[in-house]
Amino acid sequence: MPRLVLVRHGQSLWNLQNRFTGWVDVPLTATGEDEARRAGERLRGSTFDVAYTSALSRAQETLRLIVETSGIVAPVIRDAALNERDYGDLAGLDKAATAARYGAEQVHVWRRSFDVAPPGGESLKDTAARTLPFFERAVLEDIRAGRDVLVVAHGNSNRSIVMRLDGLDEQAVTSLEIATGVPLVYELDSTGAVLAKDVLS
């Protein structure tokens, strides 16, 4: 049965600094590089027919380190459809300072709700509307053809994919957390239906 592995990029500089990142291209920290290598170690011995990543360097570098550590050989496809959600006017702002300015409850709604977007940015619903058509068209097409697929992307693009795979509703997805550098392994049938899931933490 085909296998799909999802990995959120390792810790980025702005993750460490507790800043909203979104589409801003920031590098991995040393911890993030280590997380990527650990993911590669957990995937050592795996084979993939194709790997997908976003247009942002933190995801691309995570994939590079996974490949370097694990010995995986696969063609890589990069697409902005897998980018993190766009945090708009919040990008670059400190999360604690933003909560002090707008109120913790409002910032929590911007960060965790399904359909409320931050000013000038995307909600998770908007992110899913960008990510899932690409996932259906490209990734699941590979799965239906029997190919094993690795996807290295971001917290919210991966949340939208997990929401689809795990059948989560709009309320359940608000509490879904995707850890950095931890492979989520799905065994799928030829139609893309989930048969089993494992977390390689």
Legacy VTK file of the C-alpha trace (Angstrom):
# vtk DataFile Version 3.0
C-alpha trace
ASCII
DATASET POLYDATA
POINTS 201 float
0.000 0.000 0.000
1.291 3.496 -0.762
2.653 5.586 2.081
2.461 9.326 2.707
4.799 11.012 5.191
4.175 14.593 6.317
6.873 16.598 8.108
6.657 20.156 9.412
9.951 22.014 8.951
12.364 22.217 11.877
12.352 25.155 14.277
12.912 28.451 12.457
14.522 31.597 13.811
11.156 33.284 14.230
9.680 30.180 15.903
12.473 30.578 18.461
11.811 34.312 18.801
8.042 33.749 19.154
7.259 35.869 16.081
4.584 35.415 13.428
6.312 34.085 10.326
3.971 33.137 7.510
5.410 33.787 4.053
8.521 35.590 5.312
11.581 33.513 4.401
13.518 32.912 7.624
16.216 30.285 8.243
16.248 27.266 10.508
17.923 27.502 13.895
20.583 25.003 14.945
17.794 23.220 16.847
15.697 23.166 13.685
18.576 21.629 11.747
18.916 18.964 14.451
15.168 18.272 14.286
15.440 17.805 10.516
18.341 15.383 10.934
16.396 13.422 13.580
13.489 13.166 11.147
15.956 11.842 8.579
17.200 9.261 11.071
13.627 8.117 11.747
13.073 7.760 7.997
16.350 5.960 7.315
15.659 2.858 5.223
12.474 4.365 3.765
12.080 4.843 0.051
10.026 7.531 -1.656
9.113 7.998 -5.284
8.696 11.765 -4.970
9.137 14.527 -2.387
7.125 17.746 -2.220
8.022 20.940 -0.395
7.006 24.597 -0.317
8.586 27.648 -1.927
10.062 28.696 1.449
13.656 27.946 2.404
12.984 26.601 5.904
10.951 23.731 4.445
13.402 23.178 1.586
16.366 23.077 3.986
14.518 20.647 6.267
13.926 18.376 3.286
17.578 18.674 2.238
18.760 17.635 5.718
16.259 14.759 5.865
17.524 13.492 2.509
21.176 13.966 3.499
20.699 12.088 6.782
18.452 9.301 5.549
19.964 8.610 2.144
16.553 9.027 0.483
16.788 9.580 -3.274
13.691 11.104 -4.878
12.801 13.913 -7.272
11.765 17.109 -5.471
8.800 19.282 -6.465
8.501 22.756 -4.922
5.199 24.606 -4.931
3.893 27.695 -3.115
0.570 25.905 -2.590
2.328 24.198 0.345
3.528 27.477 1.904
2.664 28.410 5.472
-0.472 30.492 5.934
0.082 34.180 5.251
-0.064 36.081 8.542
-0.443 39.397 6.712
0.028 42.455 8.933
1.138 40.249 11.846
4.204 38.871 10.016
7.351 39.598 11.984
5.518 40.747 15.107
6.235 39.290 18.527
3.281 37.117 19.558
3.294 38.234 23.211
3.487 41.915 22.271
0.695 41.414 19.739
-1.455 39.800 22.438
-0.759 42.750 24.742
-1.855 45.149 21.997
-4.939 43.387 20.648
-5.843 41.103 23.554
-4.889 37.470 24.051
-8.352 36.265 23.045
-8.262 38.066 19.686
-4.772 36.776 18.896
-5.845 33.256 19.834
-8.752 33.556 17.364
-6.394 34.759 14.625
-3.960 31.924 15.306
-6.212 28.963 16.000
-9.680 29.513 14.519
-10.622 27.896 11.218
-12.156 30.801 9.341
-11.014 34.098 10.930
-8.030 35.667 9.153
-5.538 38.072 10.739
-5.500 41.557 9.162
-4.248 41.279 5.586
-3.617 37.545 5.914
-5.102 34.074 5.530
-7.260 31.986 7.829
-6.708 28.230 8.033
-9.751 27.941 5.754
-7.978 30.148 3.196
-4.799 28.104 3.541
-6.742 24.874 3.010
-8.387 26.382 -0.087
-4.880 26.864 -1.503
-3.215 23.691 -0.221
-5.868 21.007 -0.637
-6.526 21.362 -4.382
-2.779 20.898 -4.955
-2.750 17.982 -2.512
-5.663 16.325 -4.303
-4.281 16.978 -7.790
-0.607 16.164 -7.253
0.035 14.234 -4.029
-3.030 12.005 -4.067
-2.539 11.357 -7.773
0.860 9.898 -6.872
-0.715 7.879 -4.050
-3.380 6.494 -6.397
-0.609 5.459 -8.767
0.961 3.460 -5.918
3.817 5.874 -5.217
5.261 6.612 -1.768
5.303 10.352 -1.095
7.190 12.622 1.321
5.798 16.117 1.991
7.887 18.629 3.959
5.869 21.777 4.557
4.555 23.978 7.391
2.362 23.924 10.471
-0.793 25.218 8.811
-0.431 23.725 5.346
0.129 20.370 7.057
-2.794 21.040 9.440
-5.088 21.448 6.440
-3.848 18.149 4.970
-4.207 16.314 8.304
-7.698 17.789 8.680
-8.594 16.185 5.343
-6.903 12.833 6.050
-8.129 12.479 9.650
-11.646 13.707 8.869
-11.502 16.546 11.410
-14.257 19.131 11.477
-13.757 22.896 11.786
-13.921 22.739 15.590
-11.591 19.765 16.054
-8.871 21.229 13.842
-8.528 24.304 16.078
-6.768 22.176 18.722
-4.592 20.251 16.252
-0.875 20.826 16.837
1.804 19.746 14.351
5.225 19.394 15.991
8.334 20.572 14.172
10.455 17.848 12.618
8.220 14.907 13.560
7.204 12.593 10.683
3.514 11.681 10.438
3.244 8.405 8.533
0.017 7.471 6.743
-0.664 4.132 5.102
-3.249 4.702 2.376
-5.175 2.545 -0.029
-5.236 3.101 -3.774
-8.126 5.571 -3.439
-6.276 7.709 -0.875
-8.313 6.495 2.119
-6.357 6.208 5.385
-5.677 2.673 6.599
-3.239 3.493 9.414
-1.340 6.403 10.958
1.857 6.532 12.989
3.738 9.417 14.594
7.532 8.962 14.613
8.252 11.136 17.637
LINES 1 202
201 0 1 2 3 4 5 6 7 8 9 10 11 12 13 14 15 16 17 18 19 20 21 22 23 24 25 26 27 28 29 30 31 32 33 34 35 36 37 38 39 40 41 42 43 44 45 46 47 48 49 50 51 52 53 54 55 56 57 58 59 60 61 62 63 64 65 66 67 68 69 70 71 72 73 74 75 76 77 78 79 80 81 82 83 84 85 86 87 88 89 90 91 92 93 94 95 96 97 98 99 100 101 102 103 104 105 106 107 108 109 110 111 112 113 114 115 116 117 118 119 120 121 122 123 124 125 126 127 128 129 130 131 132 133 134 135 136 137 138 139 140 141 142 143 144 145 146 147 148 149 150 151 152 153 154 155 156 157 158 159 160 161 162 163 164 165 166 167 168 169 170 171 172 173 174 175 176 177 178 179 180 181 182 183 184 185 186 187 188 189 190 191 192 193 194 195 196 197 198 199 200
